[in-house]
Amino acid sequence: MDQIPAGTRFPLTIKRLDINGAGIGYYKRKITFVPGALPDEVVVAEVTQDHERYIDARVHRIRKQSPERVQPVDPLYGKVGGIELGALAYPAQLRFKTDVIRQSLERYRPRGYEHYDVRPTIGAPQPLHYRNKAQFQVRVVDGHVRAGLYAPGSHDLVPLRDFATQMPVVSATINQLCQIMEDLGTPIYDEAHNSGIVKTLAVRASVATGEIQVTFITNSAKLPGKSRILARIAQDLPAVVSVNQNVNPGRTTLVWGPETKLLAGEQYITERLNGMDFLLSPQAFLQLNPTQTTRLYQEALTALDLAPHETLVDAYCGVGTLGLSMAHTAATVRGMDTIPAAIDDARANAERNGIKNVQYEVGKAEDVFPRWLEEGFRPDAVIVDPPRTGLEGNFIPALLKARPKKFVYISCNPSTLARDLTKLTQAYQVEYIQSIDMFPQTARCEAITAFRERRPRG
């Protein structure tokens, strides 16, 4: 087929959404991706780039509109990421997230996938303003200090004074921090020249306590005017109880550097989930939607169905929230994580909640778990909540060797879940997959897979 020039326009019927929330249609039998187009719509698509096997396009105009198209949740819909489903009615978003799991299963075809019990996605009671944390880049825009997100495919900052998915208190705190830095003449990072100091603001709020934690991510260990900045924060933002600095020099795709130091206030803020208190340091991982996190943990506990005499491994444990939530139903809990600060937090969280039947270790799950097995430890149950890359290295072979009778997999990436299922189903049958909408308005989907041991025939 001849190359299709950029700018070429043609009518296109949208069949469905892909796993990233873009509309899919077919032009001259070639799959075409159109962000912002919805299923059953007829659009005039405009080619942005023609690849060998697919076409990237944008919506020039909509000829036939979906009945499930709604007013976008934010004026910046289509200009920044994080709200790619923001023009799709919420019930349709939930159906899409269930379909994403089915799409992933059809792609990787794990054993018996056609018969899996893929349950409808559990929706969020509050599909707007649910995120309790923001990491926004900071730049000077039109002479003012602004924080926001990059426009898709660029490093052009789109300032966000408020945002449909962010808790208002988080947005208000970021706006005031920008005003403080502008008033005080704080040097702001200039990416083009790799100069200036403040690159990123990370702000997390606790729903339970109202405490706010602020971290300045900087280009150097210096923070000019630090004492004046801290005085203004104390004056203008009394809810901020923890101020930190993370040093991440130079041009890098990583938001955080290895070194974080406390500048003022408390080392932690406290969040409460399922009646337990969790201490959170600046880099501690915690799901960004506290209400849905509580539901997620309840569903995971139900899926695992622990008995009081059983031992549990909480792989990829982070600050211990998941395993500690289950410790009261188990004999012992062991967890591991690669980040030493996370393990310190997990131990502190166990102590704070008076939980003594847990132990934590720093290391990769794919290294630590096989070693535990070599040392003679045999868990009755395993729960995993890995990063988007899924289960890696020696973890799956070790799990298949140990074959704990109870196993639950929490996934934030249906593609790597389906990939991992092709190996896991050698020893386990999928009992059901229950998805939960942790991130309304986005294409991201969280899923709990409950397994049972595969019984030999005969």
Salt bridges, closest charged atoms under 4 A:
GLU41 OE2 - ARG69 NE 2.70
GLU46 OE1 - ARG9 NE 2.89
GLU46 OE1 - ARG58 NH2 3.13
GLU46 OE1 - HIS60 ND1 3.83
ASP50 OD1 - LYS30 NZ 2.73
ASP56 OD2 - HIS51 NE2 2.92
GLU68 OE2 - ARG95 NH2 2.08
ASP117 OD2 - ARG119 NE 2.98
GLU182 OE2 - HIS144 ND1 2.85
ASP183 OD2 - ARG232 NH2 3.15
ASP190 OD2 - HIS193 ND1 3.04
GLU191 OE2 - HIS155 ND1 2.69
ASP236 OD2 - ARG232 NE 2.88
ASP277 OD1 - ARG272 NE 2.64
ASP277 OD2 - ARG352 NE 3.78
GLU299 OE2 - ARG295 NE 3.09
GLU310 OE2 - LYS405 NZ 3.31
GLU310 OE1 - LYS406 NZ 3.02
GLU361 OE2 - ARG371 NH2 2.01
GLU375 OE2 - ARG371 NH1 3.27
ASP380 OD1 - LYS405 NZ 3.54
ASP420 OD1 - ARG419 NH2 2.93
ASP437 OD1 - LYS97 NZ 2.59
